[in-house]
Amino acid sequence: MITVEDLSKRFGTTLAVHDISFTIQKGEVVGFLGPNGAGKTTTMRILAGSLGATSGHAIIDDLDVFKHPRRVKRRIGYLPERPPLYGGMTVESFIRFSANIKGASEPNAATRQVLHRVGLQQMSHRLIGHLSKGYRQRVGLAQALVHDPDVLILDEPTSNLDPAQRVEIRDLIQELAEGDRTVILSTHVLSEVEDICERVIIIDRGRLLTTDRIDALARETRRIKLRVARREPELADRLASLSGVVEVHEEPDGRFTLLTEHDIRADIARFACQYDLLELTGQERLEDVYLRLISGSGPDDPETTGTQEPVSSEQQT
Amino acid sequence: MRNILVLSKRELQAYFTSPTGWLFLCAFLVITGFFFASMVGYYAMQTTELGMGSYSQDQFDMGEYLVAPFFANTSVILLMLCPALSMRLFAEDRKQGSLELLLTSPISTFEIVMGKYLGSMGFVLIMLLATAHYPIMLYWLGEPDTGVVFSSYLAMLLLVGSFMAVGLLTSAFTDNQVVALAISFSLLLLFWVISWADNSGSGSMGDVLSYVSMLSHMEQLGKGLVHLKDIVYYLSFIGVALFATQQRVEAFRWR
């Protein structure tokens, strides 16, 4: 469905995206993660056709994004981080305008349907400029959906929303992802990704870190929490001496947190039975995987990171 | 083609969904109305005075002494109003992020530029049509030269066409509407007055400057003389500005 090959984008001297390659199957819902400035928005804009790449290919539905921009754009719905709206238009006239320029086959019918879909019928005659952020986000989604695209690209659709609006938009996206539609979603809220997405693409400083399935990423647990009934003083030392254990923390609530080289929950359980094991959990969630991957990709490329340390004035005098 | 129509319709509606469009239309009619009234008064006074002397009515032609100066004044007003009308065309889209919608829709850059241009031209066309009652009044009062009236309107159309094309181009270079206004007004003023320099310039230099100037191409049209070279000048001026705008918008994808 979507194939990205060795995609790079250079802005002046900075390399925003560096040789990224991944594929996304039809109907997949993929979370696009990475710190601010990692190149998420740049990659999404290249896929959506509002930005050209410096090198590499992006292929959607066997069509090269750069060679057949019109045919590709007809298949893509894109919601940028800031929804692209005309504040002076009413919701309905704006969506009809979007339907027209996006080549929906029946603009009027498509407008009615999409307004119903995102729950905006009541607001259809309101000026977009007068709407709340949550509703504006819905109008942005409606704009991306009106021509019934196969691919939906959403750039931080839930940022800047209050918790209730966030849940509403998240549920809406979950609905939209049902069926054959392919969804790429970038966000900083990792619980959202765990709820909605099957797979994640994590990038940092323009480089691809992983494109694995979430369950595969989190399966390999390296952080184990443990509680036993008989707490003996030498327990912490004995835990630390087990093979595979890197670090042992004793928490104030009496639990132990173990950092291990790989998933050794079974070994730990067997050992902890001597001390009357009460509870053992693999704590690794997407958040831990994410943080580990991000911190693991150190600043190795001088081209993409900041320049040398500034010289302080004290040293000069 | 359909896309151009959809885009230009939206652009034209944008002028009327906010008070600005109505305000500009109002201000334009008030100012031109004031000029028209005072000119008719002056013309009437002079014809009465001169009619008593040895001059005949024919020598004091309505086309030359009333229609032409009126449109010359109108063109100066348009020179000031058009940059204010065109400043938002791309600057607003860039500022509020709606340019992203246009760039990610299955439409070409050419269609975006033409849609915006024709939409804004639609508004200035409405402004020009709203002045039609002035010449109609002249037909009621006397017998103005129809050729002069029509060629003056042709001149106005070509002129605002050039103004709006320059405005569209400058608007694509910034997301600040005030900056777009200042630059396009300065550029237009330069093209307007550049022929004044030919007084000091000698020979061929003066000819070139006068050919480049918008003002010198207005003279003949204002007298009712439609020369192909004047029309070609304005059309190529518009063409170059629109082509440059298209290149500029294309460059948004490659920044």
Contacts between the chains, C-beta under 8 A, distances in Angstrom:
chain1	res1	chain2	res2	distance
A	11	B	255	7.1
A	45	B	100	7.9
A	48	B	104	4.6
A	49	B	103	7.0
A	49	B	104	5.4
A	49	B	253	7.9
A	50	B	100	5.6
A	50	B	103	4.0
A	50	B	104	4.9
A	50	B	252	7.6
A	50	B	253	6.5
A	51	B	253	5.8
A	51	B	254	7.9
A	51	B	255	7.6
A	52	B	253	4.8
A	52	B	254	4.9
A	69	B	106	7.6
A	70	B	106	4.4
A	70	B	107	7.7
A	70	B	108	7.4
A	71	B	106	7.4
A	73	B	104	6.0
A	73	B	105	6.2
A	73	B	106	4.1
A	74	B	106	4.6
A	76	B	104	7.1
A	78	B	100	7.6
A	78	B	104	4.7
A	80	B	97	6.4
A	80	B	100	4.8
A	82	B	97	4.3
A	83	B	97	7.3
A	84	B	96	7.7
A	84	B	97	4.9
A	84	B	98	4.5
A	84	B	99	7.4
A	84	B	100	4.5
A	84	B	101	3.7
A	85	B	96	7.1
A	85	B	97	7.7
A	85	B	98	6.3
A	86	B	10	7.7
A	86	B	14	7.3
A	86	B	96	7.4
A	86	B	98	5.6
A	87	B	96	6.7
A	88	B	14	6.0
A	88	B	17	4.6
A	88	B	18	5.6
A	89	B	10	7.7
A	89	B	13	7.8
A	89	B	14	7.9
A	89	B	17	6.8
A	93	B	13	7.9
A	97	B	6	6.7
A	97	B	10	5.3
A	98	B	101	6.9
A	98	B	105	7.6
A	100	B	2	7.8
A	100	B	3	7.7
A	100	B	6	4.4
A	101	B	3	5.9
A	101	B	6	5.7
A	101	B	7	6.8
A	101	B	101	7.9
A	101	B	102	7.4
A	101	B	105	4.6
A	101	B	106	7.7
A	101	B	107	5.5
A	102	B	105	5.2
A	102	B	106	6.4
A	103	B	106	5.3
A	143	B	101	6.6
